Amino acid sequence: MSESDDERRIGVVIVDDDALVRVGLVMMMGGAPDIRVLAEAEDGGRVVDLVERHSPDVVLMDIRMPSVDGLTATESLRALPDPPEVLVLTTFDADEHVLRALRAGAAGFLLKDTPPKEIVESVRRVARGFPVLSPSVTRRLMDRVADADHSERSGRARSRLAVLNARETDVAVAVGQGRSNADIASRLFLSVPTVKTHVSNILTKLGLNNRVQIALLVHDAELLDDEQD
């Protein structure tokens, strides 16, 4: 493989305190011709240094690690000038942890028992800028989290969304419903490029990193319909 081919591959850093998990992930990534593992770490405290040294496209991040956990590490990474996408590895019972990671700017999450083929495809998706979250799973996670300051959080979310114009608000709600750009364009009688422009404007106005954070903010503001048609 030429140097130019190597540079075009998706660079990945793996962060997990379980050596067997790291070995498994390296084997999965190694079987994909368009992905290369640049580095590994057993703790979140090393990840910023590794990212600055290797400039990966994606970081596969465990949550529970002994020194610096994956949530703190994700927040540190997303504060960098040109951060990589973060794909969180989690277990099913970590709802609150997953939500904190998504609010910090993670592109999504995977369960550790996800089939290898799906893990590899998820890395490709987040590298292209697409979140790895199904609408049903996103809603279930958000709805399961008990939040004592629900009313206050809803008010803060509505205040933040008030900077959007009417069309941008419509697009934001559609993003919160998990709709694709093509679906949003069809429903709102817009072109796909126009929808992309609206999404970009929404991210800029709200100071957000990705569509997942738009969805979380719309959910907090209680703007989602109870049922999606």
Secondary structure, 3 states (H helix, E strand, C coil): CCHHHHHHCEEEEEECCCHHHHHHHHHHHHCCCCEEEEEEECCHHHHHHHHHHHCCCEEEEECCCCCCCHHHHHHHHHCCCCCCEEEEEECCCCHHHHHHHHHHCCCEEEECCCCHHHHHHHHHHHHCCCCECCHHHHHHHHHHCCCCCHHHHHHHHHHHHCCCCHHHHHHHHHHHCCCCHHHHHHHHCCCHHHHHHHHHHHHHHHCCCCHHHHHHHHHHCCCCCCCCC
